[in-house]
Amino acid sequence: MSKASPHFLKLHQELIFPVVEEKARALSENSLQAKPLLNFGVGDVAFPIRGAIKKALLEAVEDVCTTRRGYGPSTGHPFLKKAIVDVEYGKYGIKAQEVFISDGIMSDITSLLELFHKDSKIALPNPTYPVYLDSCVLSGRTSFPKKGLYPEITQLPCTLETGFVPKPPRKKCDIVFLCTPNNPTGCSLTKDDLSKWVAYAKKHNSVLIVDAAYEAFIHGKDTPKSIYEIPGAKDVAIELRSFSKTSGFSGLRLSYSIIPDSLMVKLDKEETPLNKIWKQRQAVTFNGPSYLIQKAGAAALSRKALEESKQDIDLYRKCGQILKDAIIAQGFECFGGENSPYLWWKCPEPLTSWEFFDYLLQKHHMISIPGSGFGSLGEGYVRLSSFTTEEDTKKALSRIKEMKF
Ligand SMILES: *Cc1c(COP(=O)(O)O)cnc(C)c1O
């Protein structure tokens, strides 16, 4: 019999989402009629594709039905790279050849790890988006977990004590994942925080992989929208952005990675630009995202579509702020939300993440996500998503007012 990869046995993290769904399904019809379910669990957009993006998507369908469009370039269509440079990255001096189009940050995380030597030391925030760790595990970079932690992976605590900011460790790590604004804590890194990481990476010749999936939620002067606002970052940082949360593309699949020309790695004894290796990797394993979706992506960067997306994002942020204010007024501790669609709600003592999740679900019919699903240091919190409607947000307020501990 063929042998499966043993690394699957090393996956530790709890499968949160299926359990959450199962528990929500188990609520009785009768009780739900009296109190409808409010879903603040999913980290996914709340509206269909519409407006300028819908128009471009329909035009692209017509286009491929009248003009033959075969395989596109494996690093993405030039029209989309140009739009990205014009609208988003030209201001940081990034050129089209440093932009690589992909079908999701999720796939790029796994693929990017292929570029680095198996001995590379990796550092990850805890808690954070679970995909970084799972990709490390499945690519054989870890042994079995001990008490939920992998000895090979350096933990960067994002807790109340660190102000939810991952701090550079004393030891040298070769690859550091950063997520800003971070999922699930909703907290973002300031210019000062990012400068420390760039200095760390310069000192140790490390590569920073910055997941900026929620960049569009950032506002305010002190929080950079890109790590390339920090001098020197182009020598050490890859930045990942996605159309998923920004433009409602989670089901369409479109993202991009910035790998600057000046980011060098050692290939055997030669210093080589990392983006040359990435180009090679993409050329042999990827044919680029669908032409239709890349057309829609270019349209998403038009002035009209950006204004429309901003309205959605402002609405998500407003819902988050309303929920957060109500939660704090009720005497709880709650973080995040300013630059992010996520609230990080501290469980009242002595409840664990799952116990508080159960309380919110059973008593108030509100779905949250237990913080322990995002890493061991997420225990003691639940994540609320503000990818929701104003209507559901209002319904939640009276329920929050009934919560007493
Ligand atoms: C949702 C999310 C993504 C998803 O990106 P895709 O481009 O849809 O694969 C990436 N990173 C974080 C932190 C996310 O929360």
The ligand as a MOL file (V3000), in Angstrom:
LIG
                    3D

  0  0  0     0  0            999 V3000
M  V30 BEGIN CTAB
M  V30 COUNTS 15 15 0 0 0
M  V30 BEGIN ATOM
M  V30 1 C -8.7060 35.4740 5.6610 0
M  V30 2 C -7.2290 35.5430 5.7870 0
M  V30 3 C -6.4130 35.2660 4.7040 0
M  V30 4 C -7.0580 34.7130 3.4730 0
M  V30 5 O -6.4420 35.0180 2.3530 0
M  V30 6 P -6.9070 34.3700 0.9830 0
M  V30 7 O -6.2760 35.3210 0.0400 0
M  V30 8 O -8.4020 34.3500 0.9210 0
M  V30 9 O -6.3190 32.9940 0.9100 0
M  V30 10 C -5.0490 35.4370 4.8240 0
M  V30 11 N -4.5070 35.8340 5.9850 0
M  V30 12 C -5.2640 36.0890 7.0660 0
M  V30 13 C -4.6210 36.5330 8.3150 0
M  V30 14 C -6.6430 35.9270 7.0000 0
M  V30 15 O -7.3930 36.1220 8.0850 0
M  V30 END ATOM
M  V30 BEGIN BOND
M  V30 1 1 1 2
M  V30 2 1 2 3
M  V30 3 2 2 14
M  V30 4 1 3 4
M  V30 5 2 3 10
M  V30 6 1 4 5
M  V30 7 1 5 6
M  V30 8 2 6 7
M  V30 9 1 6 8
M  V30 10 1 6 9
M  V30 11 1 10 11
M  V30 12 2 11 12
M  V30 13 1 12 13
M  V30 14 1 12 14
M  V30 15 1 14 15
M  V30 END BOND
M  V30 END CTAB
M  END
